[in-house]
Amino acid sequence: MSSRSETSQVKLEVSRYTPPELLGLVAVTVILICIGTVNIYSSTQYMNIISGDSTYSHLARHLLFLSISVITAFVLTKLPIKLVRKGALVWVIGTVLLLCLVIVAGKNVNGATRWIQLGPVSLQPSEFAKVTGIIWASSYLAKKVDAGEKIALIPQVFRAIVGIFVSIFLFASGSKRKKNKKYTFGQLLTYISPLAAPLVMAALVMKQPDMGTAAIILLLPCLLYIIAGLPAIEILLGGAGIGTLGLLLALSSAYRRDRLFVLWDPFSDAAGKGYQTVQSLIAVGSGGFLGQGIAKGFAKFLYLPEQYTDFAYAVFCQEMGFIGGIIVMLLFMAFLLLGFATARRLKDSYSAFVVYGLTLMISLQGLINMAMVLGSFPVTGVPLPFISFGGTSLMTNICSVGLIYGTAVQSIENTEREVRKKRIQAMDGVNPFWQ
């Protein structure tokens, strides 16, 4: 009898602190993981046979990483959000050290040094940097929002820079006038503090080189600035500035420049620079409305490069058709909407920023990858979350869902606990609730 009542109590607690939007997000994640597992087997079986490995070689590795990821994500759901927030600097230091280690002793694959080889396992620290940047930016943006500060970056930075130059001039001229302490180098750092750590990590990722991942590391904190209330004029100016800088960086490298030039007409060099995009479009187009059937697509037969990693979506579309491709798109859109709906429920600004940021990280990567496969975005190293093969990417995304779940549930629970506490105090005549 007691055990039954305890079980019902647990169910009540779960239903009370877990909003339906969050349960929906978890359900979408599970569906995407199942789709990814089937697709990995389908896209790697022929490749494994050709190389002399077991047909299930990549599938077995995927299931191993999946198991580890799910266990880790469950642990993260129990991790106190206060501990995550206070440990933001530790997260940054650890990630920066890993990124530096990649530069020094990383594994080079196809001209890119992005992995650390640990025996049979390859670790890609740039995936961790995305989450670390969100945790860091969320912490500092929450401080500004909670303190009632205006989220206006450009005027504050401009004034700080002018103040610094004025202070230098006064010092050099020997003037006895007091410098304005409000506009110092230290204050400048506080204005840009949410972007400080992401900038450092993005610069290290650019050295690998991996412009796509570096852009995402920087983009996510910028989007959190917008959510925090950045003025429209600054959004426009910042967007124009970032877009111009990104274009210049893309044009500064020969291989990135080539990817841009063939973006709109890959068939102009179908056997050369546009080969990957052309083969992807052929795979997607040949799937028709209903697809060729699971494990029956021919693109994976060494025609399509990276058919199980960056271009896994092309194999899926060929085998599951237009309907299957649209369903995956809708699932990522649902993930975005459900994550945002969950974040809007949270009264704690830090928790809300974390949920917003991690939701954007997974959803945007999904949309960017699908746009790349469909020839609407330059070829980048951005995988399709939950579906592309890759241990570090899979672990990062599943653990991010664990962080979303744990952060949201704990935030709602803490908020309700505070409300109950104030009501009890009001009933006792101490610190009335209406105060």
WOLIN-V755656 format. One record per residue. N is the residue number from 1. RES is the residue in one small letter. OMEGA is omega in whole degrees, 0 to 359 (NA if undefined). NEAR is the number of other C-alpha atoms within 10 Angstrom. Layout:
BEGIN
[[N,RES,OMEGA,NEAR] [N,RES,OMEGA,NEAR]]
END
This chain:
BEGIN
[[1,m,181,5] [2,s,180,7] [3,s,179,8] [4,r,180,8] [5,s,177,10] [6,e,179,11] [7,t,179,11] [8,s,178,12] [9,q,178,12] [10,v,180,11] [11,k,179,11] [12,l,180,12] [13,e,180,12] [14,v,181,12] [15,s,182,12] [16,r,186,13] [17,y,179,17] [18,t,182,19] [19,p,181,17] [20,p,178,14] [21,e,180,19] [22,l,176,23] [23,l,177,15] [24,g,178,16] [25,l,178,24] [26,v,179,20] [27,a,177,13] [28,v,179,19] [29,t,180,20] [30,v,179,14] [31,i,179,14] [32,l,178,17] [33,i,178,19] [34,c,177,13] [35,i,180,16] [36,g,181,23] [37,t,178,20] [38,v,182,15] [39,n,178,23] [40,i,177,24] [41,y,182,22] [42,s,186,24] [43,s,184,31] [44,t,186,22] [45,q,181,20] [46,y,179,19] [47,m,179,20] [48,n,179,16] [49,i,179,13] [50,i,182,12] [51,s,178,9] [52,g,179,9] [53,d,175,13] [54,s,178,15] [55,t,184,18] [56,y,186,16] [57,s,181,15] [58,h,178,21] [59,l,179,21] [60,a,178,14] [61,r,179,15] [62,h,181,21] [63,l,176,13] [64,l,178,12] [65,f,179,18] [66,l,179,19] [67,s,179,13] [68,i,182,16] [69,s,181,22] [70,v,178,17] [71,i,179,14] [72,t,179,16] [73,a,178,24] [74,f,177,17] [75,v,181,14] [76,l,177,21] [77,t,180,21] [78,k,182,15] [79,l,181,16] [80,p,182,14] [81,i,177,20] [82,k,179,12] [83,l,178,9] [84,v,182,18] [85,r,180,19] [86,k,181,13] [87,g,182,15] [88,a,180,20] [89,l,178,15] [90,v,177,14] [91,w,182,19] [92,v,181,22] [93,i,179,15] [94,g,181,14] [95,t,179,22] [96,v,179,24] [97,l,178,12] [98,l,179,21] [99,l,176,27] [100,c,178,17] [101,l,177,15] [102,v,180,25] [103,i,184,19] [104,v,188,11] [105,a,182,13] [106,g,179,21] [107,k,181,17] [108,n,178,15] [109,v,179,9] [110,n,177,5] [111,g,180,9] [112,a,178,13] [113,t,187,20] [114,r,189,26] [115,w,170,24] [116,i,182,21] [117,q,177,15] [118,l,185,8] [119,g,179,6] [120,p,186,5] [121,v,175,11] [122,s,181,16] [123,l,180,20] [124,q,185,21] [125,p,180,24] [126,s,176,28] [127,e,178,22] [128,f,183,24] [129,a,179,28] [130,k,181,28] [131,v,180,25] [132,t,179,25] [133,g,179,30] [134,i,180,29] [135,i,179,28] [136,w,182,27] [137,a,180,27] [138,s,181,28] [139,s,184,22] [140,y,176,20] [141,l,178,25] [142,a,177,20] [143,k,181,13] [144,k,181,18] [145,v,181,15] [146,d,179,12] [147,a,180,9] [148,g,180,9] [149,e,175,10] [150,k,177,13] [151,i,179,18] [152,a,189,16] [153,l,188,16] [154,i,181,17] [155,p,181,10] [156,q,179,17] [157,v,179,19] [158,f,179,13] [159,r,180,15] [160,a,180,23] [161,i,177,17] [162,v,179,14] [163,g,178,20] [164,i,179,22] [165,f,177,15] [166,v,179,16] [167,s,178,20] [168,i,179,13] [169,f,180,12] [170,l,179,15] [171,f,181,14] [172,a,181,9] [173,s,179,9] [174,g,182,9] [175,s,180,11] [176,k,180,8] [177,r,178,9] [178,k,176,9] [179,k,179,16] [180,n,183,12] [181,k,181,13] [182,k,185,13] [183,y,179,21] [184,t,178,20] [185,f,177,16] [186,g,178,12] [187,q,177,17] [188,l,179,19] [189,l,179,14] [190,t,179,15] [191,y,183,21] [192,i,184,17] [193,s,178,17] [194,p,181,25] [195,l,188,24] [196,a,182,16] [197,a,176,24] [198,p,178,30] [199,l,180,18] [200,v,181,16] [201,m,179,25] [202,a,179,25] [203,a,179,19] [204,l,178,19] [205,v,177,28] [206,m,179,15] [207,k,188,17] [208,q,348,21] [209,p,179,16] [210,d,184,20] [211,m,181,21] [212,g,179,18] [213,t,178,22] [214,a,179,25] [215,a,180,19] [216,i,179,20] [217,i,179,30] [218,l,184,23] [219,l,185,19] [220,l,175,24] [221,p,178,25] [222,c,177,22] [223,l,176,15] [224,l,173,21] [225,y,180,22] [226,i,179,15] [227,i,180,13] [228,a,177,19] [229,g,178,13] [230,l,181,18] [231,p,184,15] [232,a,181,10] [233,i,178,11] [234,e,176,15] [235,i,180,17] [236,l,180,11] [237,l,179,12] [238,g,178,15] [239,g,178,13] [240,a,180,12] [241,g,180,12] [242,i,178,15] [243,g,179,12] [244,t,179,12] [245,l,179,12] [246,g,179,14] [247,l,179,14] [248,l,178,12] [249,l,179,13] [250,a,181,17] [251,l,182,16] [252,s,181,11] [253,s,185,10] [254,a,185,9] [255,y,176,12] [256,r,178,17] [257,r,178,17] [258,d,179,15] [259,r,178,20] [260,l,184,17] [261,f,181,16] [262,v,185,20] [263,l,186,20] [264,w,178,14] [265,d,182,14] [266,p,181,22] [267,f,176,16] [268,s,175,15] [269,d,188,12] [270,a,181,15] [271,a,183,12] [272,g,186,12] [273,k,181,18] [274,g,187,22] [275,y,184,19] [276,q,180,21] [277,t,179,29] [278,v,180,23] [279,q,177,22] [280,s,179,27] [281,l,177,19] [282,i,180,15] [283,a,181,27] [284,v,182,25] [285,g,182,17] [286,s,179,19] [287,g,180,24] [288,g,184,16] [289,f,185,15] [290,l,178,15] [291,g,181,22] [292,q,179,18] [293,g,181,14] [294,i,178,16] [295,a,182,21] [296,k,179,15] [297,g,184,22] [298,f,183,17] [299,a,182,21] [300,k,180,25] [301,f,174,15] [302,l,175,12] [303,y,185,14] [304,l,177,23] [305,p,178,18] [306,e,185,15] [307,q,180,25] [308,y,179,27] [309,t,184,19] [310,d,183,24] [311,f,177,31] [312,a,180,28] [313,y,178,30] [314,a,177,32] [315,v,180,29] [316,f,180,33] [317,c,179,30] [318,q,185,32] [319,e,181,28] [320,m,173,25] [321,g,180,23] [322,f,181,19] [323,i,180,14] [324,g,180,20] [325,g,179,22] [326,i,180,12] [327,i,179,12] [328,v,176,22] [329,m,181,15] [330,l,178,13] [331,l,178,18] [332,f,175,23] [333,m,177,16] [334,a,177,17] [335,f,180,24] [336,l,183,21] [337,l,180,17] [338,l,177,21] [339,g,179,28] [340,f,178,20] [341,a,176,18] [342,t,181,26] [343,a,180,25] [344,r,178,15] [345,r,189,14] [346,l,179,21] [347,k,179,14] [348,d,185,17] [349,s,180,21] [350,y,180,25] [351,s,180,28] [352,a,180,23] [353,f,179,27] [354,v,180,28] [355,v,176,30] [356,y,184,25] [357,g,181,30] [358,l,176,23] [359,t,178,25] [360,l,181,22] [361,m,182,22] [362,i,184,22] [363,s,182,23] [364,l,177,20] [365,q,178,19] [366,g,182,24] [367,l,178,18] [368,i,180,20] [369,n,180,27] [370,m,176,24] [371,a,178,14] [372,m,180,23] [373,v,181,28] [374,l,176,20] [375,g,181,21] [376,s,181,14] [377,f,180,18] [378,p,178,22] [379,v,179,22] [380,t,178,17] [381,g,181,15] [382,v,181,24] [383,p,176,24] [384,l,184,26] [385,p,177,28] [386,f,185,25] [387,i,177,27] [388,s,176,27] [389,f,179,29] [390,g,186,22] [391,g,182,20] [392,t,179,19] [393,s,180,24] [394,l,181,25] [395,m,180,23] [396,t,183,23] [397,n,179,23] [398,i,177,26] [399,c,176,23] [400,s,176,25] [401,v,175,26] [402,g,177,24] [403,l,177,27] [404,i,182,28] [405,y,182,26] [406,g,180,23] [407,t,182,27] [408,a,182,29] [409,v,180,23] [410,q,180,21] [411,s,179,23] [412,i,179,19] [413,e,180,17] [414,n,179,15] [415,t,180,15] [416,e,178,13] [417,r,179,12] [418,e,178,11] [419,v,179,13] [420,r,180,13] [421,k,179,13] [422,k,178,18] [423,r,177,17] [424,i,178,15] [425,q,178,14] [426,a,179,15] [427,m,180,12] [428,d,181,10] [429,g,179,10] [430,v,179,11] [431,n,184,13] [432,p,185,13] [433,f,182,15] [434,w,175,7] [435,q,NA,6]]
END
